Amino acid sequence: MAVPLMDTRAQWDPHMARVREAVLGVIDSGRYVLGPEVAAFEAEAAAALGTAHGVGVANGTDALVIALRALGVVPGDEVICPSYTFYATAEAIAAIGATPVFADVCADDLTLDPAAVETAITPRTSAVVVVHLFGHPARMAALRALCDRHGLALLEDAAQAFGADGVGLVGDAATFSFYPSKNLSTFGDGGLITTPRADVAERCRVLRFHGSRDKQTFIEIGYNSRLDEIHAAILRIFLGAIAGWNGRRVEAAERYRSLGLGDHVELPAPSGVYHLYVVRTTSREAIVESCRAAGVGTVVHYATPLHRQPVFAHLPARELPETERAARTGLALPMFPTLTASAQAAVVDAVASHRR
Ligand SMILES: Cc1ncc(COP(=O)(O)O)c(C=O)c1O
């Protein structure tokens, strides 16, 4: 039985009639950018997450750039972040003239290690960007206490974790991506910044529109980074489905456990919304091959962590042993809300067969 790594179409299908109607509604409305659908989505998404403000932007990378600036990060600052994450996390820091300083992750859930963050702080550090990697909430209480002690801003990169417990509730701001493969997604690019702080939300709104409040007076250099009405209308529909989709991901993760996948590979830390289901194994090549032979999709993420990417070769070398181990041993297996028990049994069988 062939099993794809993800199947976004199957999760969207039951909602497609409403999506088509909503898209046509926007086309007929004559409002295409930053209109009533965006305003409604911003308010509904913030409410769903339990925070005060939402600011729609063009994608999750712009969300990081704009949020970092809104939190007061300026050129020459150092910003601590993980190396075991998608490139955009550190790219956004460098894009505004700050320097990413890579800290190691915890062995169990691969999120930023607060102790490692503490040792990376210097007088130039102004912020920490924490990533809720693969949908797993990071150690927010410890990071918040640390940031408060040292006077640092705390930004949550929640691109992979919409709807995970506590995500977006502890940092000074959080950023989300709605790229098609994300848990909450649209048919193209989209992003969101959330924040409990009115001042941060206001600065994000100015920055996303060319540094202007009123389209007449330009008070700083900003960006053209807006969310389209069509995407916002689609996202409002999918926002109603996200809790159910995330719940089915959690059920699928529990099923992998009960099917005995843990006899063959190290399972991901429980909890979170399993944007990706990443197991750990020292037999990665053999398992990739046995899955390929069985028609089971797999992918390796972040095999070259950011501190070893050519673009950051000029930065001081750092020892990040858990990051290196994750990069060597992580392997994503099929995970999506419509994944069936029989498909999961086929995945477990394909993984087990690497020893046969
Ligand atoms: C952790 C992380 N941060 C940031 C991004 C950037 O989001 P986008 O692709 O919407 O720019 C992504 C996803 O691509 C991501 O996985």
The ligand as a MOL file (V3000), in Angstrom:
LIG
                    3D

  0  0  0     0  0            999 V3000
M  V30 BEGIN CTAB
M  V30 COUNTS 16 16 0 0 0
M  V30 BEGIN ATOM
M  V30 1 C 9.9120 27.3090 11.1280 0
M  V30 2 C 9.5540 28.1360 9.9240 0
M  V30 3 N 9.7320 29.4690 9.9670 0
M  V30 4 C 9.4070 30.2460 8.9390 0
M  V30 5 C 8.8600 29.7270 7.7720 0
M  V30 6 C 8.5980 30.6520 6.6330 0
M  V30 7 O 7.2650 30.6840 6.2160 0
M  V30 8 P 6.9080 31.0890 4.7060 0
M  V30 9 O 7.2910 29.9470 3.8240 0
M  V30 10 O 5.4360 31.3230 4.7380 0
M  V30 11 O 7.6640 32.3300 4.3890 0
M  V30 12 C 8.6300 28.3380 7.6940 0
M  V30 13 C 8.0100 27.6760 6.5470 0
M  V30 14 O 8.2510 27.7070 5.4380 0
M  V30 15 C 9.0050 27.5170 8.7920 0
M  V30 16 O 8.8310 26.1900 8.7550 0
M  V30 END ATOM
M  V30 BEGIN BOND
M  V30 1 1 1 2
M  V30 2 1 2 3
M  V30 3 2 2 15
M  V30 4 2 3 4
M  V30 5 1 4 5
M  V30 6 1 5 6
M  V30 7 2 5 12
M  V30 8 1 6 7
M  V30 9 1 7 8
M  V30 10 2 8 9
M  V30 11 1 8 10
M  V30 12 1 8 11
M  V30 13 1 12 13
M  V30 14 1 12 15
M  V30 15 2 13 14
M  V30 16 1 15 16
M  V30 END BOND
M  V30 END CTAB
M  END
